[in-house]
């Protein structure tokens, strides 16, 4: 089995060997993400990068703009549209069957 290096190990290496202040970077990311999260968006541009937020957590930064479909799904509670469907139990099955019988 080949040796793997975890993200945690890389983070600690950068912090302790190269002297990068990880908490400062975390605070900067928080300051970038707070206004985007406040308006309820799941994606937002930060200079040349896009910040991705999921479940109230900044999960990544990417150089590629998210596709419109993924933006709509993320910003509308997983639905690809602007409205929510009625629950199934509210559907009137008798009316549905009656309409079909008349066709």
C-alpha positions, 0 to 999 in steps of 0.5 A: 500500500502506498504512503498517503499524506493527509490534509491535516498533516499538510496543514500542520506542516505549513503552519509549523515548518513554514510559519503560516498563521492558519488561524489568521487565514481562517479569520480572513476566509470567515470575513470573506464568507460572512456577507455571502452567507448572510444573504443565503447564497451558497456560492460567491466570488472572492477576487478570481476564486469562488467560495463554496458554502454548504450546511453553514460551512465553507467547504472549498474555494475554486477557480471555476465558476459554479454552473447555474444548475448547481447554484439553483440547487444549492440556493433553493433547498435542493430543488431546481426551481423557485417553488416548493412542491406540495407534500404528497398527502395534500394531493387529491387522488380522487380528483386526479382519477376523475379527470383521467376517467373523463379523457 
